[in-house]
Amino acid sequence: MLYILAQDDTGPSLKSILLMQGFSGLSLVSVFLLMALGLSIIFGQMRVINMAHGEFLTLGAYVTVYFSKFCEARADASPWMLKYYYPVAIVAAFGVAFLLGYVVEILLIKPLYKRPLDTLLATWGLSLILQQAFRSLFGGRETSATLPDWLMGSWSPTDTIDIPINGVFLIALCILLTFLVYLMMIKSRWGLRVRSTVLDRAMAGAVGINTARTDRITFAIGCGLAGIAGAGFTTIGSVSPAAGSLYIVDTFMVVVFGGAGSLLGTIISAFSIGQAQSILEFFTSGVLAKVITLLGVIFVIMLRPQGLIASKVRSK
């Protein structure tokens, strides 16, 4: 940093570095947002504190790594598999996480509705079980997916700026999924059931909405979105059994800061927290960046306990 400031072209160099650091922050924002979207609709509708949400990210990441290894082993006979496996792996990551979330809701979450502290303890125990399962199945060492060629390299709009292609893809994936979740919440019958259940669960049941099934599908979709976040995470980092637990605190911070159940609040919160951490890490250390960001979030929550944008829920 001091070397850069000592150059004659300090302004352009610093500007390029800040632009690339900001883009790196957008990649972090994308992971936060993909995680927080699922957690937001789960907590916003069901008031379930899912401490195992990070493990669904890990599950999606391992599914992607498995597809990568499978296709890499057959690259000599079928080279096209390694080139095109990644979109299939994203769909598979969603499907596997969705199915596990569906089963978890039936066996673990359903008996604990209206007992938020119990769901917190139960899902925390589930996270430990899943982490040990990952260690037993995949080993304790970090592993990574082999990315297809079209995700490698960088885009250089100027001589001093290099933007990784995988980061561009991750941001595009995040934008697409955010738009799809918005359409589902506003236009689909499932979204109508979710919004009705959030506004007045008893009345929603009285008019014929199966609120239990709505809860189950909502929980599974939220877990599926975390699985997609895991698939996206493999483009920027390696995977370990505890990889998801590193993001769960930040994800909860995004949801609470933005306003539980608010899609717009979640987007703004993820962008603010992700960019703040990325830029602060450049000027300070990783730990200090998290501390400063957390202090800022606490200060805002003290002023607005409902979050940046509060969702409209009928009071009883």
Legacy VTK file of the C-alpha trace (Angstrom):
# vtk DataFile Version 3.0
C-alpha trace
ASCII
DATASET POLYDATA
POINTS 316 float
0.000 0.000 0.000
2.791 2.412 0.894
4.538 1.492 -2.340
1.459 2.397 -4.362
1.090 5.732 -2.604
4.715 6.531 -3.406
4.176 6.273 -7.155
3.374 9.186 -9.463
0.248 7.401 -10.701
-1.140 6.969 -7.195
-4.608 8.103 -8.223
-5.153 5.652 -11.118
-3.455 2.764 -9.270
-5.461 3.263 -6.110
-8.624 3.620 -8.145
-7.934 0.340 -9.957
-7.205 -1.458 -6.703
-10.380 -0.152 -5.097
-12.410 -1.176 -8.160
-11.008 -4.712 -8.071
-11.490 -4.887 -4.300
-15.053 -3.695 -4.770
-15.624 -6.412 -7.355
-14.180 -8.953 -4.917
-16.691 -7.618 -2.421
-19.471 -8.261 -4.957
-18.418 -11.916 -5.108
-18.686 -12.067 -1.322
-22.039 -10.270 -1.543
-23.259 -12.952 -3.958
-22.474 -15.788 -1.507
-24.037 -13.850 1.375
-27.144 -13.075 -0.655
-27.656 -16.614 -1.944
-27.350 -17.890 1.628
-29.477 -15.127 3.101
-32.301 -15.508 0.560
-33.029 -19.008 1.791
-32.560 -18.115 5.433
-34.745 -15.024 5.068
-37.772 -16.848 3.672
-37.385 -19.607 6.299
-37.092 -17.233 9.251
-39.487 -14.698 7.797
-42.315 -17.203 7.391
-41.644 -19.921 9.944
-39.626 -18.083 12.625
-37.242 -21.036 12.618
-33.617 -20.303 13.485
-31.790 -22.790 11.249
-28.245 -23.050 12.564
-27.560 -25.857 10.072
-28.117 -23.575 7.091
-24.363 -23.312 6.491
-24.105 -27.088 6.193
-26.545 -27.011 3.284
-24.042 -24.687 1.584
-21.341 -27.267 2.292
-23.572 -30.017 0.911
-24.119 -28.114 -2.331
-20.391 -27.486 -2.605
-19.553 -31.181 -2.138
-22.157 -32.165 -4.732
-20.414 -29.824 -7.177
-16.988 -31.226 -6.270
-18.306 -34.777 -6.790
-19.587 -33.878 -10.256
-16.220 -32.278 -11.000
-14.240 -35.347 -9.934
-16.631 -37.675 -11.778
-16.303 -35.734 -15.026
-12.546 -35.242 -14.596
-12.042 -38.993 -14.275
-13.822 -39.469 -17.615
-12.267 -36.477 -19.355
-10.225 -38.653 -21.761
-13.262 -40.536 -23.044
-15.791 -37.706 -22.810
-14.039 -34.309 -22.647
-17.338 -32.496 -23.142
-18.506 -33.606 -19.672
-15.890 -31.495 -17.872
-16.771 -28.539 -20.055
-20.516 -28.580 -19.428
-20.915 -30.263 -16.035
-21.148 -27.087 -13.954
-24.727 -25.980 -14.806
-25.873 -29.566 -14.152
-24.014 -29.535 -10.826
-25.841 -26.340 -9.791
-29.210 -27.987 -10.434
-28.074 -31.144 -8.617
-26.838 -29.093 -5.635
-30.267 -27.466 -5.363
-32.038 -30.817 -5.693
-29.972 -32.650 -3.073
-30.188 -29.779 -0.562
-33.929 -29.426 -1.278
-34.578 -33.127 -0.578
-32.520 -33.103 2.629
-34.289 -29.936 3.779
-37.677 -31.539 3.053
-36.783 -34.560 5.204
-35.311 -32.407 7.992
-38.490 -30.313 8.145
-40.640 -33.439 8.574
-38.453 -35.209 11.112
-36.912 -32.352 13.097
-38.495 -28.944 12.501
-42.206 -29.780 12.382
-42.413 -31.040 16.006
-40.664 -27.880 17.252
-42.819 -25.108 15.754
-43.544 -22.238 18.161
-40.429 -23.230 20.141
-37.675 -21.081 18.583
-35.034 -21.842 21.189
-35.576 -25.570 20.710
-35.231 -25.247 16.937
-32.002 -23.321 17.469
-30.550 -26.122 19.626
-31.875 -28.879 17.358
-30.505 -27.352 14.155
-27.196 -26.585 15.881
-26.976 -30.289 16.750
-27.887 -31.128 13.162
-25.049 -28.912 11.924
-22.553 -30.865 14.067
-23.935 -34.168 12.786
-23.669 -33.030 9.165
-20.126 -31.741 9.657
-19.077 -35.128 11.030
-20.888 -36.866 8.169
-18.950 -34.737 5.680
-15.678 -35.648 7.400
-16.535 -39.344 7.266
-17.634 -39.264 3.619
-15.215 -36.771 2.081
-12.352 -36.527 4.578
-11.235 -33.598 6.679
-8.966 -31.934 4.136
-9.969 -29.087 1.894
-10.891 -29.945 -1.678
-11.965 -27.949 -4.687
-13.811 -28.398 -7.959
-12.061 -28.305 -11.315
-13.716 -25.414 -13.094
-14.504 -25.611 -16.809
-12.378 -23.525 -19.146
-15.113 -20.951 -19.718
-14.985 -20.035 -16.014
-11.222 -19.516 -15.982
-9.224 -16.412 -16.770
-10.106 -12.769 -16.358
-11.554 -9.807 -18.181
-9.302 -6.727 -18.448
-11.242 -3.552 -19.299
-8.016 -1.557 -18.754
-4.312 -2.304 -18.371
-4.528 -2.072 -14.577
-7.833 -3.850 -13.894
-8.319 -7.632 -13.990
-11.780 -8.986 -13.194
-12.035 -12.792 -12.730
-14.543 -14.506 -15.023
-15.695 -16.817 -12.215
-16.599 -13.773 -10.125
-18.641 -12.353 -13.000
-20.468 -15.685 -13.315
-21.178 -15.827 -9.573
-22.630 -12.311 -9.586
-24.763 -13.127 -12.659
-26.005 -16.316 -10.964
-26.902 -14.349 -7.835
-28.820 -11.718 -9.837
-30.718 -14.408 -11.770
-31.723 -16.343 -8.650
-32.728 -13.192 -6.784
-34.981 -12.245 -9.702
-36.465 -15.769 -9.801
-37.159 -15.743 -6.050
-38.838 -12.358 -6.437
-41.033 -13.681 -9.263
-41.922 -16.764 -7.246
-42.886 -14.683 -4.224
-45.008 -12.257 -6.255
-46.411 -14.282 -9.170
-46.572 -17.967 -8.176
-49.243 -19.774 -6.156
-46.550 -20.834 -3.711
-45.587 -17.197 -3.170
-49.231 -16.299 -2.579
-49.508 -19.046 0.022
-46.287 -17.897 1.694
-47.414 -14.265 1.884
-50.847 -15.279 3.175
-49.321 -17.498 5.831
-46.946 -14.745 6.969
-49.740 -12.171 7.214
-52.219 -14.381 9.073
-51.548 -18.101 9.502
-54.931 -18.906 11.077
-56.881 -17.117 8.352
-54.734 -18.713 5.636
-55.622 -22.131 7.025
-59.285 -21.163 7.272
-59.487 -20.337 3.533
-57.996 -23.691 2.543
-54.235 -23.100 2.396
-52.267 -26.090 3.639
-49.927 -24.111 5.879
-47.985 -27.217 6.965
-47.184 -28.104 3.355
-46.334 -24.462 2.644
-43.887 -24.478 5.549
-42.318 -27.708 4.328
-41.826 -26.497 0.765
-40.548 -23.133 1.991
-37.965 -24.752 4.261
-36.850 -27.084 1.454
-36.548 -24.222 -1.051
-34.526 -22.198 1.449
-32.162 -25.140 1.922
-31.985 -25.603 -1.859
-30.906 -21.981 -2.286
-28.129 -22.619 0.236
-27.104 -25.605 -1.899
-26.828 -23.322 -4.939
-24.763 -20.932 -2.809
-22.430 -23.860 -2.138
-22.130 -24.601 -5.844
-21.306 -20.939 -6.452
-18.840 -20.942 -3.571
-16.706 -23.571 -5.332
-15.822 -20.970 -7.984
-14.036 -18.741 -5.448
-12.864 -21.061 -2.681
-12.057 -24.593 -1.557
-14.451 -26.759 0.440
-14.033 -28.335 3.860
-16.543 -29.948 6.275
-16.710 -26.691 8.260
-16.878 -24.330 5.278
-20.561 -23.474 5.778
-20.135 -22.683 9.469
-17.750 -19.870 8.505
-20.629 -18.067 6.773
-23.578 -18.766 9.060
-22.939 -15.852 11.459
-22.520 -13.396 8.572
-25.683 -14.764 6.951
-27.752 -14.294 10.103
-26.287 -10.809 10.400
-27.437 -10.068 6.830
-30.978 -11.322 7.557
-31.370 -9.455 10.857
-29.772 -6.268 9.528
-31.944 -6.230 6.402
-35.177 -7.147 8.173
-36.388 -10.725 8.524
-38.643 -11.726 5.645
-37.836 -8.655 3.524
-36.320 -9.548 0.136
-35.272 -5.954 -0.617
-33.828 -5.549 2.870
-31.830 -8.762 2.443
-30.369 -7.519 -0.861
-29.373 -4.132 0.581
-27.974 -5.726 3.730
-25.903 -8.317 1.845
-24.455 -5.613 -0.407
-23.633 -3.303 2.514
-22.041 -5.952 4.734
-20.171 -7.744 1.939
-18.692 -4.569 0.477
-17.830 -3.165 3.913
-15.937 -6.312 4.889
-14.099 -6.554 1.565
-12.946 -2.931 1.526
-12.059 -2.875 5.237
-10.005 -6.079 4.850
-7.841 -4.278 2.288
-7.027 -1.400 4.646
-6.984 -3.401 7.909
-7.020 -7.122 8.791
-9.759 -9.708 8.307
-10.624 -9.883 12.002
-10.674 -6.112 12.464
-12.839 -5.736 9.341
-15.415 -8.136 10.803
-15.340 -6.327 14.158
-15.890 -2.898 12.583
-18.683 -4.254 10.364
-20.374 -5.937 13.324
-20.186 -2.749 15.396
-21.794 -0.838 12.527
-24.590 -3.411 12.264
-25.200 -3.302 16.029
-25.395 0.489 15.936
-27.984 0.451 13.138
-30.040 -2.283 14.832
-30.100 -0.236 18.039
-31.677 2.578 16.032
-33.927 0.272 13.944
-34.574 -3.020 15.798
-36.857 -4.167 12.950
-33.985 -3.956 10.438
-33.446 -1.722 7.436
-36.750 -2.695 5.802
-39.319 -4.345 8.043
-41.647 -6.926 6.553
-45.357 -6.375 7.050
-46.667 -8.946 9.481
-50.080 -8.630 11.082
-49.840 -8.205 14.824
-51.969 -10.478 16.990
LINES 1 317
316 0 1 2 3 4 5 6 7 8 9 10 11 12 13 14 15 16 17 18 19 20 21 22 23 24 25 26 27 28 29 30 31 32 33 34 35 36 37 38 39 40 41 42 43 44 45 46 47 48 49 50 51 52 53 54 55 56 57 58 59 60 61 62 63 64 65 66 67 68 69 70 71 72 73 74 75 76 77 78 79 80 81 82 83 84 85 86 87 88 89 90 91 92 93 94 95 96 97 98 99 100 101 102 103 104 105 106 107 108 109 110 111 112 113 114 115 116 117 118 119 120 121 122 123 124 125 126 127 128 129 130 131 132 133 134 135 136 137 138 139 140 141 142 143 144 145 146 147 148 149 150 151 152 153 154 155 156 157 158 159 160 161 162 163 164 165 166 167 168 169 170 171 172 173 174 175 176 177 178 179 180 181 182 183 184 185 186 187 188 189 190 191 192 193 194 195 196 197 198 199 200 201 202 203 204 205 206 207 208 209 210 211 212 213 214 215 216 217 218 219 220 221 222 223 224 225 226 227 228 229 230 231 232 233 234 235 236 237 238 239 240 241 242 243 244 245 246 247 248 249 250 251 252 253 254 255 256 257 258 259 260 261 262 263 264 265 266 267 268 269 270 271 272 273 274 275 276 277 278 279 280 281 282 283 284 285 286 287 288 289 290 291 292 293 294 295 296 297 298 299 300 301 302 303 304 305 306 307 308 309 310 311 312 313 314 315
